[in-house]
Amino acid sequence: MSSAPLAERMRPKSLEGYVGQQHIVGPNGALQPALDQKRLPSLLFWGPPGVGKTTLAQLLASHVDRPFTAMSAISSGVKDVRDEIQRAEKERMFHPEGRVLFIDEIHRFSKSQQDALLAAVEKGTITLIGATTENPSFEVNSALLSRCQLFVLQSLEEDDLTPLGIKALETDAFLKSTGVQTVDFQAIYAFTGGDGRRFLNTLESLCLVAKNQGESAIDASFVGEHAPKMAPRYDRAGDQHYDIASALIKSIRGSDPQAAVYWLARMIAGGEAPTFIARRLVIAAAEDIGLANPQALTVATACFQAVERLGMPEGRIPLSECAIYLASSPKSNRAYLAIDKALRAVEQTGDLPVPAHLRNAPTKTMKELGFGATYQYPHDFPGSFVSQAYLPDGLTNADFYQPGDNPTEARLAEWLNARWSK
């Protein structure tokens, strides 16, 4: 077997053989007009691992006939960047369009390291192609971001990777030597997701196992038994952390318990702190369910306490119970809207005085000033209600809370209208 992994051996030699990202380099891709003129602007590629960021950078440089340097922000520093800039300056006589400098994991560069690139990118001494798995809006300096075109690279689809797997099986010398004739590429894709590197390297690993076992076919059961287990792609400090948490909350808000428990499982499998998940559920109970089912907040709070006491893995059970309960509950955000509306009123109207009849009167002087004198004690009236003003002057007609369209708040609306609509 070759010392280079299959993903490296199958790396395309031209843009015509590149798989995926048609929105960038396809016939109608965003870069095609520039490429037709052999021009290449500075670029930032943002996307998950294994979707072809490095390969695309190499192919673009080759397509426009530019010298190419690749470095990783993990192992390189300012000195390496400056050395490449000086090298590019010396080459300008032969390559007036500049050297292409590819920096993988560019988000790992500090602000000062990123700043070292600015002048060279501005002058065109280098054409920068940066690759990142993190949101460049947060991780790349705005000055550098403004000098580059940003493209989001998508996870590869099964239709992208299956032809690549077939080609590897037919053309790669090692795979041909294994004697494997048929492969369930759908099963391999399910195991590796949209990561092209993992897809090809898993294919190679499975072919080696099949050869050792004298098998000529790789079916779904063979993949399930022998494929290297894929660690969940989940960065507790990065975009995955926030994206999957957002997907969980939005699935609950959208009343989809199947999706809610799936995204919950993704967070648990990724090693997310269970108390972080529980806090999100408490927030969802108050913000998205609210008075449509007041019991939801009690359930979410009990879930948080249970998770704190149980820890993991047992904590997954109350988390699942709570997520399903919240997703299956009627929804109302009226309490959330009411407090925000009231806060805006406070901001706009300032410190309005408390009406005299509502003020506390613990001293003789305050009583003589009339504080609380005209206050009517609701429990002294039928139904424990009496109509009197509770808001400051100027806000007497404020309408912060408006009951939602659900059975629980419909009963609240009926109760309130019977008292305040007179």
Protein Blocks (a to p, Z undefined) as FASTA:
>chain_A
ZZbdfklmmpcfbfklpggjklmmmmkbmklmmmmnopacdddddddehiopmmmmmmmm
mmnopacddddfklgcfklmmmmmmmmmmmmmmmmnopadddehklmpcfklmmmmmmmm
mnomaccddddfbdfklmpcfklmmmpccdddddddfklmmmmmmmmmmmmmklmmnopa
bdcfklmmmmnojafklmmmmmmmmmmmmmmnopabdcfklmmmmgccddddddfkbmml
mmmmmmmmmmmmnopaklmmmmmmmmmmnopafklmmmmmmmmmmmmnmmmlmmlmmmmm
mmmmmmmmnopaklmmmmmmmmmmmmmpccdfklmmmmmmmmmmmmmnopadddfklpcc
fbfklmmnopoklpccfklpghiiacddfbdehilmgcfbacdddfklmmmmmmmmmmmm
ZZ
